[in-house]
Amino acid sequence: MSQGLTTVAKNAYGLIERIFPYLFMILAFTIPLVKGVPGIVHVTIVILFVIQMFYRREYRIEAAKYYGIIFFFLAVSAMSLFYSSDINDGLHILKGQCFLLVGIILIERISSTKSARHCLYAYVVGGTILACIGAYQGYFLNVHRPPNINDLQWVWAGNLLMITSLVLLALMTGEKKIAIKVLNALMLIANGIALYFNGTRGVWVALIAIIFMLPLIQPGFRLKTKLIYLISFVIITVVGCNIKYFHERISEAKADLAAYESSKADTSLGARFEMWKTSASMIREHPFLGVGTGSWKTELKKRIEQHRAPGFLGIYGQTHSIYFDALSTRGPLGLVSLLLLIAFPMFYAWKRREPENMLYRNVVIFVTIGFLVSGLTETIVLLRLVFMSYVLVTGLGLAVLFRPCQGKIEQQPAE
C-alpha cells in the first residue's frame, strides 16, 4: 500500500514538474496583455507548488537570503494591518504583494536557462503586441496616451512597456545570433513608438537613466568607447527633447511647476507635490509605525475634511511614490524592507559577470533601476500588473544567477 502511494506521488510530482514550464510561459505572455488570465495562472502555480512541497523537500540554499527578505517585507506589511484603519484595503494590498511568492517558485522550479529564456521571450512578445496596439491607436486613431485596452490606465501601460523595453535591451546585449538581434531591435522600436505616444514622463526618465548608465553597467566598454557613447547620448537627447510631442510634455511639466509656484496645485505635478506633502504629514504624526497598510486613503480623507489637504486629492488612492508609500504606511521599517527587496537582487546580479550569465544579470539590473526610478513618481508596487511583471522578470533572472557558474541549470533529483 505504501509503495503504491509512493508511486502515485512520484507520478504526480513528475506531472507537475512537466506542467510548470508551460504555466510560467502562459503567465509571462498574458501579464502585459490579457486581463484576468494572469491571476488564474498565478493561483494555479501556487497550488501546484504547495502540493509538490509535500514530496520535494530540497531548496536553493543560495537564495535563502532573498527568501528571507521577501518574507520580511510581507511580514512588515501584515503586521501593519493590526493598526490599520482600513483593514479591507490593507488585505487587498497585501494580497497583491503576495505575488512575490511566485518569484520564489520561479527560482525553485525553472529547470534550465532555455526555459528561463523562453519565458523572457513570452513576456516581450506579449508586451510587444501591447506596444503594436498602442502604436496603431496613437498614429492612426489619435487615441490619447495609448495603448487603451482592457481599461488599462496609461501609467500602468507605460510601465509595462518600459519593462518590456528593458528586457528587450538585455536580450539584445545577450544574444549572439544576428537574426534574433534584429528581431529584438524591431520589437524594441515598436515599444519605443508606443512609449512615445503613451507619454508617461516617469517612464521616459527611467529609460533615459538606464541608457545613460549602460556603459557603466555592461562590462567590456573601454574609456574611449564610453566617452563616444556618452557624447552621442547627450546629442541624441537634446535633439529628442525638441521633437514635438516630447517638447510638449516637457513644456507641460514646466507649466505645472509654474502653476504650483502660483498656488495652483491641481495639475499633474502639483497633485503629486500635494500628495507627498500629505504623506509627509502622516510620517510626522506616525514616525515609527506609519498609518498602516491600506490606511493612506482614509488618512487623506480625514485631512481633506480638516482642510489640511486640497479637496481635489480625493480622487487619488495612493501616494504616487513607492518611497512615501512605504514610510507613511509602514514607517522606517517599511522603507528598509522595500529597499532591501529591490536592492538585493540588483547587487547580487552586479557581482555575477560570467559571460554565460550576462543576459540574466542585465535583465535584473535594468528592470531594478527602471523600477526604482519610475517609483519616484508612481506607487508601482500597488499597480498589480506592473508589480507582477517586475517579480516575474526578476525571478527569471535570479533563477539562473542563483546557480553559480552554470551555463545550464540541472534539475536536482527528488529525495
WONORZI-V902080 format. One record per residue. N is the residue number from 0. RES is the residue in three letters. SS is DSSP state (H for helix, E for strand, L for the rest). PSI is psi in whole degrees, 0 to 359 (999 if undefined). D_LAST is the distance of its C-alpha to the last C-alpha in Angstrom with 2 decimals. Layout:
BEGIN
n:N res:RES ss:SS psi:PSI d_last:D_LAST
n:N res:RES ss:SS psi:PSI d_last:D_LAST
END
This chain:
BEGIN
n:0 res:MET ss:L psi:313 d_last:19.51
n:1 res:SER ss:H psi:320 d_last:16.05
n:2 res:GLN ss:H psi:324 d_last:14.94
n:3 res:GLY ss:H psi:319 d_last:16.80
n:4 res:LEU ss:H psi:321 d_last:15.14
n:5 res:THR ss:H psi:319 d_last:11.64
n:6 res:THR ss:H psi:317 d_last:13.27
n:7 res:VAL ss:H psi:317 d_last:14.93
n:8 res:ALA ss:H psi:318 d_last:11.94
n:9 res:LYS ss:H psi:318 d_last:10.36
n:10 res:ASN ss:H psi:317 d_last:13.90
n:11 res:ALA ss:H psi:317 d_last:14.44
n:12 res:TYR ss:H psi:314 d_last:11.46
n:13 res:GLY ss:H psi:322 d_last:12.86
n:14 res:LEU ss:H psi:313 d_last:16.33
n:15 res:ILE ss:H psi:320 d_last:15.85
n:16 res:GLU ss:H psi:324 d_last:14.40
n:17 res:ARG ss:H psi:332 d_last:17.60
n:18 res:ILE ss:H psi:324 d_last:19.84
n:19 res:PHE ss:H psi:311 d_last:19.09
n:20 res:PRO ss:H psi:323 d_last:21.16
n:21 res:TYR ss:H psi:320 d_last:24.10
n:22 res:LEU ss:H psi:319 d_last:24.07
n:23 res:PHE ss:H psi:318 d_last:24.08
n:24 res:MET ss:H psi:320 d_last:27.02
n:25 res:ILE ss:H psi:316 d_last:28.89
n:26 res:LEU ss:H psi:313 d_last:28.57
n:27 res:ALA ss:H psi:317 d_last:29.82
n:28 res:PHE ss:H psi:322 d_last:32.70
n:29 res:THR ss:H psi:338 d_last:33.90
n:30 res:ILE ss:H psi:311 d_last:33.90
n:31 res:PRO ss:L psi:0 d_last:37.20
n:32 res:LEU ss:L psi:319 d_last:38.75
n:33 res:VAL ss:L psi:125 d_last:37.98
n:34 res:LYS ss:L psi:136 d_last:38.64
n:35 res:GLY ss:L psi:319 d_last:36.33
n:36 res:VAL ss:H psi:316 d_last:33.55
n:37 res:PRO ss:H psi:323 d_last:31.49
n:38 res:GLY ss:H psi:318 d_last:31.28
n:39 res:ILE ss:H psi:315 d_last:30.01
n:40 res:VAL ss:H psi:320 d_last:27.36
n:41 res:HIS ss:H psi:309 d_last:26.38
n:42 res:VAL ss:H psi:318 d_last:25.89
n:43 res:THR ss:H psi:316 d_last:23.92
n:44 res:ILE ss:H psi:315 d_last:21.46
n:45 res:VAL ss:H psi:315 d_last:21.01
n:46 res:ILE ss:H psi:313 d_last:20.59
n:47 res:LEU ss:H psi:323 d_last:17.93
n:48 res:PHE ss:H psi:317 d_last:15.99
n:49 res:VAL ss:H psi:316 d_last:16.37
n:50 res:ILE ss:H psi:317 d_last:15.27
n:51 res:GLN ss:H psi:333 d_last:12.06
n:52 res:MET ss:H psi:332 d_last:11.44
n:53 res:PHE ss:L psi:344 d_last:11.05
n:54 res:TYR ss:L psi:318 d_last:7.81
n:55 res:ARG ss:L psi:120 d_last:6.52
n:56 res:ARG ss:L psi:348 d_last:7.10
n:57 res:GLU ss:L psi:148 d_last:7.71
n:58 res:TYR ss:L psi:166 d_last:11.40
n:59 res:ARG ss:L psi:104 d_last:14.22
n:60 res:ILE ss:H psi:326 d_last:15.88
n:61 res:GLU ss:H psi:334 d_last:18.94
n:62 res:ALA ss:H psi:7 d_last:19.71
n:63 res:ALA ss:H psi:319 d_last:19.68
n:64 res:LYS ss:H psi:318 d_last:23.50
n:65 res:TYR ss:H psi:319 d_last:24.03
n:66 res:TYR ss:H psi:319 d_last:21.89
n:67 res:GLY ss:H psi:320 d_last:24.00
n:68 res:ILE ss:H psi:318 d_last:27.14
n:69 res:ILE ss:H psi:313 d_last:26.30
n:70 res:PHE ss:H psi:328 d_last:25.79
n:71 res:PHE ss:H psi:315 d_last:28.93
n:72 res:PHE ss:H psi:312 d_last:30.91
n:73 res:LEU ss:H psi:323 d_last:29.92
n:74 res:ALA ss:H psi:320 d_last:30.59
n:75 res:VAL ss:H psi:317 d_last:34.04
n:76 res:SER ss:H psi:318 d_last:34.89
n:77 res:ALA ss:H psi:318 d_last:33.75
n:78 res:MET ss:H psi:327 d_last:35.73
n:79 res:SER ss:H psi:345 d_last:38.80
n:80 res:LEU ss:H psi:336 d_last:38.90
n:81 res:PHE ss:H psi:335 d_last:40.21
n:82 res:TYR ss:H psi:12 d_last:43.51
n:83 res:SER ss:L psi:141 d_last:43.61
n:84 res:SER ss:L psi:354 d_last:46.76
n:85 res:ASP ss:L psi:80 d_last:45.08
n:86 res:ILE ss:H psi:331 d_last:41.72
n:87 res:ASN ss:H psi:313 d_last:41.45
n:88 res:ASP ss:H psi:324 d_last:41.76
n:89 res:GLY ss:H psi:317 d_last:39.46
n:90 res:LEU ss:H psi:323 d_last:36.70
n:91 res:HIS ss:H psi:317 d_last:37.31
n:92 res:ILE ss:H psi:316 d_last:36.94
n:93 res:LEU ss:H psi:322 d_last:33.77
n:94 res:LYS ss:H psi:316 d_last:32.28
n:95 res:GLY ss:H psi:322 d_last:33.03
n:96 res:GLN ss:H psi:336 d_last:31.56
n:97 res:CYS ss:L psi:352 d_last:28.23
n:98 res:PHE ss:L psi:342 d_last:27.73
n:99 res:LEU ss:H psi:333 d_last:26.46
n:100 res:LEU ss:H psi:333 d_last:23.09
n:101 res:VAL ss:H psi:329 d_last:22.94
n:102 res:GLY ss:H psi:319 d_last:23.21
n:103 res:ILE ss:H psi:317 d_last:19.96
n:104 res:ILE ss:H psi:320 d_last:18.30
n:105 res:LEU ss:H psi:314 d_last:19.92
n:106 res:ILE ss:H psi:321 d_last:18.66
n:107 res:GLU ss:H psi:330 d_last:15.02
n:108 res:ARG ss:H psi:353 d_last:15.29
n:109 res:ILE ss:L psi:122 d_last:18.07
n:110 res:SER ss:L psi:350 d_last:16.57
n:111 res:SER ss:L psi:158 d_last:19.72
n:112 res:THR ss:H psi:329 d_last:23.14
n:113 res:LYS ss:H psi:317 d_last:24.62
n:114 res:SER ss:H psi:318 d_last:23.03
n:115 res:ALA ss:H psi:318 d_last:24.25
n:116 res:ARG ss:H psi:320 d_last:27.67
n:117 res:HIS ss:H psi:319 d_last:27.94
n:118 res:CYS ss:H psi:321 d_last:27.43
n:119 res:LEU ss:H psi:318 d_last:30.04
n:120 res:TYR ss:H psi:325 d_last:32.44
n:121 res:ALA ss:H psi:319 d_last:31.87
n:122 res:TYR ss:H psi:312 d_last:32.90
n:123 res:VAL ss:H psi:331 d_last:35.96
n:124 res:VAL ss:H psi:314 d_last:37.10
n:125 res:GLY ss:H psi:316 d_last:37.10
n:126 res:GLY ss:H psi:325 d_last:38.86
n:127 res:THR ss:H psi:326 d_last:41.35
n:128 res:ILE ss:H psi:316 d_last:42.28
n:129 res:LEU ss:H psi:318 d_last:43.03
n:130 res:ALA ss:H psi:318 d_last:45.06
n:131 res:CYS ss:H psi:321 d_last:47.04
n:132 res:ILE ss:H psi:316 d_last:47.92
n:133 res:GLY ss:H psi:317 d_last:49.05
n:134 res:ALA ss:H psi:318 d_last:51.08
n:135 res:TYR ss:H psi:314 d_last:52.77
n:136 res:GLN ss:H psi:321 d_last:53.58
n:137 res:GLY ss:H psi:320 d_last:54.93
n:138 res:TYR ss:H psi:316 d_last:57.03
n:139 res:PHE ss:H psi:329 d_last:58.33
n:140 res:LEU ss:L psi:355 d_last:58.20
n:141 res:ASN ss:L psi:36 d_last:58.94
n:142 res:VAL ss:L psi:136 d_last:56.24
n:143 res:HIS ss:L psi:119 d_last:56.17
n:144 res:ARG ss:L psi:63 d_last:53.09
n:145 res:PRO ss:L psi:175 d_last:50.80
n:146 res:PRO ss:L psi:143 d_last:48.28
n:147 res:ASN ss:L psi:87 d_last:49.14
n:148 res:ILE ss:L psi:152 d_last:46.72
n:149 res:ASN ss:L psi:33 d_last:44.93
n:150 res:ASP ss:L psi:33 d_last:46.98
n:151 res:LEU ss:L psi:116 d_last:45.13
n:152 res:GLN ss:L psi:146 d_last:47.01
n:153 res:TRP ss:H psi:330 d_last:48.16
n:154 res:VAL ss:H psi:320 d_last:46.47
n:155 res:TRP ss:H psi:311 d_last:43.09
n:156 res:ALA ss:H psi:318 d_last:43.90
n:157 res:GLY ss:H psi:317 d_last:45.04
n:158 res:ASN ss:H psi:325 d_last:41.85
n:159 res:LEU ss:H psi:317 d_last:39.73
n:160 res:LEU ss:H psi:324 d_last:41.96
n:161 res:MET ss:H psi:312 d_last:41.61
n:162 res:ILE ss:H psi:320 d_last:37.80
n:163 res:THR ss:H psi:315 d_last:38.06
n:164 res:SER ss:H psi:319 d_last:40.68
n:165 res:LEU ss:H psi:321 d_last:38.65
n:166 res:VAL ss:H psi:319 d_last:35.60
n:167 res:LEU ss:H psi:320 d_last:38.08
n:168 res:LEU ss:H psi:318 d_last:39.66
n:169 res:ALA ss:H psi:319 d_last:36.34
n:170 res:LEU ss:H psi:323 d_last:35.64
n:171 res:MET ss:H psi:322 d_last:39.12
n:172 res:THR ss:H psi:340 d_last:38.52
n:173 res:GLY ss:H psi:348 d_last:35.19
n:174 res:GLU ss:L psi:146 d_last:36.22
n:175 res:LYS ss:L psi:331 d_last:37.86
n:176 res:LYS ss:L psi:130 d_last:39.28
n:177 res:ILE ss:H psi:319 d_last:42.78
n:178 res:ALA ss:H psi:319 d_last:42.62
n:179 res:ILE ss:H psi:323 d_last:39.58
n:180 res:LYS ss:H psi:318 d_last:41.26
n:181 res:VAL ss:H psi:317 d_last:44.36
n:182 res:LEU ss:H psi:317 d_last:42.44
n:183 res:ASN ss:H psi:321 d_last:40.84
n:184 res:ALA ss:H psi:320 d_last:44.32
n:185 res:LEU ss:H psi:318 d_last:45.79
n:186 res:MET ss:H psi:323 d_last:43.18
n:187 res:LEU ss:H psi:321 d_last:43.87
n:188 res:ILE ss:H psi:317 d_last:47.58
n:189 res:ALA ss:H psi:317 d_last:47.08
n:190 res:ASN ss:H psi:324 d_last:45.23
n:191 res:GLY ss:H psi:319 d_last:47.98
n:192 res:ILE ss:H psi:316 d_last:50.67
n:193 res:ALA ss:H psi:321 d_last:48.94
n:194 res:LEU ss:H psi:326 d_last:48.55
n:195 res:TYR ss:H psi:311 d_last:52.24
n:196 res:PHE ss:H psi:331 d_last:53.26
n:197 res:ASN ss:H psi:318 d_last:50.76
n:198 res:GLY ss:L psi:20 d_last:52.49
n:199 res:THR ss:L psi:108 d_last:49.94
n:200 res:ARG ss:H psi:325 d_last:51.29
n:201 res:GLY ss:H psi:323 d_last:48.30
n:202 res:VAL ss:H psi:318 d_last:46.16
n:203 res:TRP ss:H psi:314 d_last:48.89
n:204 res:VAL ss:H psi:318 d_last:48.92
n:205 res:ALA ss:H psi:316 d_last:45.13
n:206 res:LEU ss:H psi:318 d_last:45.29
n:207 res:ILE ss:H psi:318 d_last:48.32
n:208 res:ALA ss:H psi:317 d_last:46.61
n:209 res:ILE ss:H psi:317 d_last:43.59
n:210 res:ILE ss:H psi:322 d_last:45.84
n:211 res:PHE ss:H psi:320 d_last:48.02
n:212 res:MET ss:H psi:357 d_last:45.13
n:213 res:LEU ss:H psi:315 d_last:43.53
n:214 res:PRO ss:H psi:334 d_last:45.05
n:215 res:LEU ss:H psi:329 d_last:43.68
n:216 res:ILE ss:H psi:316 d_last:40.15
n:217 res:GLN ss:L psi:118 d_last:39.89
n:218 res:PRO ss:L psi:154 d_last:39.92
n:219 res:GLY ss:L psi:351 d_last:42.49
n:220 res:PHE ss:L psi:126 d_last:45.61
n:221 res:ARG ss:L psi:163 d_last:48.65
n:222 res:LEU ss:H psi:316 d_last:51.25
n:223 res:LYS ss:H psi:316 d_last:53.78
n:224 res:THR ss:H psi:319 d_last:51.36
n:225 res:LYS ss:H psi:317 d_last:50.42
n:226 res:LEU ss:H psi:315 d_last:54.13
n:227 res:ILE ss:H psi:317 d_last:54.91
n:228 res:TYR ss:H psi:312 d_last:51.97
n:229 res:LEU ss:H psi:321 d_last:53.01
n:230 res:ILE ss:H psi:317 d_last:56.67
n:231 res:SER ss:H psi:320 d_last:55.81
n:232 res:PHE ss:H psi:314 d_last:53.59
n:233 res:VAL ss:H psi:317 d_last:56.49
n:234 res:ILE ss:H psi:313 d_last:58.97
n:235 res:ILE ss:H psi:320 d_last:56.76
n:236 res:THR ss:H psi:317 d_last:56.09
n:237 res:VAL ss:H psi:315 d_last:59.83
n:238 res:VAL ss:H psi:317 d_last:60.66
n:239 res:GLY ss:H psi:324 d_last:57.90
n:240 res:CYS ss:H psi:343 d_last:59.24
n:241 res:ASN ss:L psi:359 d_last:62.53
n:242 res:ILE ss:L psi:142 d_last:61.11
n:243 res:LYS ss:H psi:304 d_last:62.56
n:244 res:TYR ss:H psi:319 d_last:59.58
n:245 res:PHE ss:H psi:316 d_last:57.97
n:246 res:HIS ss:H psi:320 d_last:61.41
n:247 res:GLU ss:H psi:317 d_last:61.85
n:248 res:ARG ss:H psi:324 d_last:58.57
n:249 res:ILE ss:H psi:319 d_last:59.42
n:250 res:SER ss:H psi:323 d_last:62.90
n:251 res:GLU ss:H psi:319 d_last:61.47
n:252 res:ALA ss:H psi:317 d_last:59.47
n:253 res:LYS ss:H psi:320 d_last:62.67
n:254 res:ALA ss:H psi:322 d_last:64.60
n:255 res:ASP ss:H psi:317 d_last:62.01
n:256 res:LEU ss:H psi:317 d_last:62.39
n:257 res:ALA ss:H psi:319 d_last:66.17
n:258 res:ALA ss:H psi:322 d_last:66.12
n:259 res:TYR ss:H psi:322 d_last:63.93
n:260 res:GLU ss:H psi:337 d_last:66.40
n:261 res:SER ss:L psi:19 d_last:69.10
n:262 res:SER ss:L psi:23 d_last:67.29
n:263 res:LYS ss:L psi:106 d_last:66.00
n:264 res:ALA ss:L psi:349 d_last:62.28
n:265 res:ASP ss:L psi:58 d_last:61.44
n:266 res:THR ss:L psi:174 d_last:60.12
n:267 res:SER ss:H psi:308 d_last:56.62
n:268 res:LEU ss:H psi:321 d_last:56.60
n:269 res:GLY ss:H psi:318 d_last:58.88
n:270 res:ALA ss:H psi:320 d_last:56.57
n:271 res:ARG ss:H psi:317 d_last:53.67
n:272 res:PHE ss:H psi:318 d_last:55.84
n:273 res:GLU ss:H psi:323 d_last:56.77
n:274 res:MET ss:H psi:322 d_last:53.18
n:275 res:TRP ss:H psi:321 d_last:52.26
n:276 res:LYS ss:H psi:318 d_last:55.30
n:277 res:THR ss:H psi:318 d_last:54.33
n:278 res:SER ss:H psi:320 d_last:50.77
n:279 res:ALA ss:H psi:323 d_last:52.33
n:280 res:SER ss:H psi:324 d_last:54.44
n:281 res:MET ss:H psi:322 d_last:51.37
n:282 res:ILE ss:H psi:318 d_last:49.80
n:283 res:ARG ss:H psi:322 d_last:53.02
n:284 res:GLU ss:H psi:338 d_last:53.15
n:285 res:HIS ss:L psi:66 d_last:49.44
n:286 res:PRO ss:L psi:338 d_last:48.62
n:287 res:PHE ss:L psi:318 d_last:45.62
n:288 res:LEU ss:L psi:345 d_last:43.56
n:289 res:GLY ss:L psi:184 d_last:45.07
n:290 res:VAL ss:L psi:351 d_last:46.14
n:291 res:GLY ss:L psi:142 d_last:42.66
n:292 res:THR ss:L psi:128 d_last:40.42
n:293 res:GLY ss:L psi:353 d_last:42.41
n:294 res:SER ss:L psi:355 d_last:45.73
n:295 res:TRP ss:H psi:315 d_last:47.21
n:296 res:LYS ss:H psi:320 d_last:49.13
n:297 res:THR ss:H psi:316 d_last:50.45
n:298 res:GLU ss:H psi:323 d_last:51.65
n:299 res:LEU ss:H psi:315 d_last:53.21
n:300 res:LYS ss:H psi:319 d_last:55.09
n:301 res:LYS ss:H psi:317 d_last:56.46
n:302 res:ARG ss:H psi:327 d_last:57.73
n:303 res:ILE ss:H psi:316 d_last:59.37
n:304 res:GLU ss:H psi:330 d_last:61.14
n:305 res:GLN ss:L psi:5 d_last:62.28
n:306 res:HIS ss:L psi:33 d_last:63.53
n:307 res:ARG ss:L psi:358 d_last:61.23
n:308 res:ALA ss:L psi:147 d_last:59.53
n:309 res:PRO ss:L psi:142 d_last:61.06
n:310 res:GLY ss:H psi:329 d_last:60.96
n:311 res:PHE ss:H psi:345 d_last:59.70
n:312 res:LEU ss:H psi:347 d_last:56.30
n:313 res:GLY ss:H psi:340 d_last:55.64
n:314 res:ILE ss:H psi:350 d_last:54.36
n:315 res:TYR ss:L psi:144 d_last:51.44
n:316 res:GLY ss:L psi:7 d_last:48.25
n:317 res:GLN ss:L psi:168 d_last:46.57
n:318 res:THR ss:L psi:345 d_last:47.59
n:319 res:HIS ss:L psi:38 d_last:47.25
n:320 res:SER ss:L psi:125 d_last:45.39
n:321 res:ILE ss:H psi:333 d_last:41.79
n:322 res:TYR ss:H psi:314 d_last:43.14
n:323 res:PHE ss:H psi:326 d_last:45.87
n:324 res:ASP ss:H psi:313 d_last:43.49
n:325 res:ALA ss:H psi:314 d_last:41.01
n:326 res:LEU ss:H psi:316 d_last:43.86
n:327 res:SER ss:H psi:331 d_last:45.96
n:328 res:THR ss:H psi:333 d_last:43.24
n:329 res:ARG ss:H psi:4 d_last:40.82
n:330 res:GLY ss:H psi:189 d_last:42.93
n:331 res:PRO ss:H psi:324 d_last:42.13
n:332 res:LEU ss:H psi:324 d_last:38.58
n:333 res:GLY ss:H psi:319 d_last:38.12
n:334 res:LEU ss:H psi:317 d_last:39.49
n:335 res:VAL ss:H psi:315 d_last:37.30
n:336 res:SER ss:H psi:323 d_last:34.13
n:337 res:LEU ss:H psi:312 d_last:35.32
n:338 res:LEU ss:H psi:322 d_last:36.19
n:339 res:LEU ss:H psi:317 d_last:32.89
n:340 res:LEU ss:H psi:318 d_last:31.00
n:341 res:ILE ss:H psi:321 d_last:33.10
n:342 res:ALA ss:H psi:325 d_last:33.80
n:343 res:PHE ss:H psi:310 d_last:30.40
n:344 res:PRO ss:H psi:322 d_last:29.05
n:345 res:MET ss:H psi:315 d_last:32.44
n:346 res:PHE ss:H psi:326 d_last:32.64
n:347 res:TYR ss:H psi:315 d_last:29.11
n:348 res:ALA ss:H psi:324 d_last:29.98
n:349 res:TRP ss:H psi:325 d_last:33.34
n:350 res:LYS ss:H psi:345 d_last:31.84
n:351 res:ARG ss:L psi:95 d_last:29.83
n:352 res:ARG ss:L psi:17 d_last:32.57
n:353 res:GLU ss:L psi:136 d_last:30.78
n:354 res:PRO ss:H psi:322 d_last:32.60
n:355 res:GLU ss:H psi:344 d_last:29.52
n:356 res:ASN ss:H psi:7 d_last:28.55
n:357 res:MET ss:H psi:322 d_last:32.13
n:358 res:LEU ss:H psi:311 d_last:31.87
n:359 res:TYR ss:H psi:327 d_last:29.06
n:360 res:ARG ss:H psi:311 d_last:30.81
n:361 res:ASN ss:H psi:323 d_last:34.03
n:362 res:VAL ss:H psi:310 d_last:32.57
n:363 res:VAL ss:H psi:314 d_last:31.33
n:364 res:ILE ss:H psi:312 d_last:34.59
n:365 res:PHE ss:H psi:311 d_last:36.97
n:366 res:VAL ss:H psi:324 d_last:35.55
n:367 res:THR ss:H psi:315 d_last:35.38
n:368 res:ILE ss:H psi:316 d_last:38.99
n:369 res:GLY ss:H psi:319 d_last:40.10
n:370 res:PHE ss:H psi:316 d_last:38.49
n:371 res:LEU ss:H psi:317 d_last:40.15
n:372 res:VAL ss:H psi:312 d_last:43.54
n:373 res:SER ss:H psi:329 d_last:43.65
n:374 res:GLY ss:L psi:349 d_last:42.52
n:375 res:LEU ss:L psi:325 d_last:45.78
n:376 res:THR ss:L psi:6 d_last:47.75
n:377 res:GLU ss:L psi:139 d_last:45.28
n:378 res:THR ss:L psi:72 d_last:42.64
n:379 res:ILE ss:L psi:347 d_last:40.03
n:380 res:VAL ss:L psi:344 d_last:37.18
n:381 res:LEU ss:L psi:353 d_last:38.87
n:382 res:LEU ss:L psi:102 d_last:39.34
n:383 res:ARG ss:H psi:308 d_last:36.36
n:384 res:LEU ss:H psi:324 d_last:36.06
n:385 res:VAL ss:H psi:315 d_last:36.80
n:386 res:PHE ss:H psi:320 d_last:34.20
n:387 res:MET ss:H psi:319 d_last:31.61
n:388 res:SER ss:H psi:315 d_last:32.63
n:389 res:TYR ss:H psi:311 d_last:32.31
n:390 res:VAL ss:H psi:316 d_last:28.79
n:391 res:LEU ss:H psi:307 d_last:27.70
n:392 res:VAL ss:H psi:318 d_last:29.29
n:393 res:THR ss:H psi:318 d_last:28.23
n:394 res:GLY ss:H psi:320 d_last:24.59
n:395 res:LEU ss:H psi:318 d_last:24.72
n:396 res:GLY ss:H psi:314 d_last:26.31
n:397 res:LEU ss:H psi:332 d_last:23.95
n:398 res:ALA ss:H psi:328 d_last:20.89
n:399 res:VAL ss:H psi:315 d_last:22.23
n:400 res:LEU ss:H psi:333 d_last:23.85
n:401 res:PHE ss:L psi:0 d_last:20.93
n:402 res:ARG ss:L psi:94 d_last:19.44
n:403 res:PRO ss:L psi:134 d_last:22.12
n:404 res:CYS ss:L psi:43 d_last:24.21
n:405 res:GLN ss:L psi:123 d_last:22.31
n:406 res:GLY ss:L psi:336 d_last:24.44
n:407 res:LYS ss:L psi:138 d_last:21.45
n:408 res:ILE ss:L psi:122 d_last:18.19
n:409 res:GLU ss:L psi:133 d_last:15.28
n:410 res:GLN ss:L psi:129 d_last:12.28
n:411 res:GLN ss:L psi:143 d_last:9.11
n:412 res:PRO ss:L psi:148 d_last:6.49
n:413 res:ALA ss:L psi:153 d_last:3.75
n:414 res:GLU ss:L psi:999 d_last:0.00
END
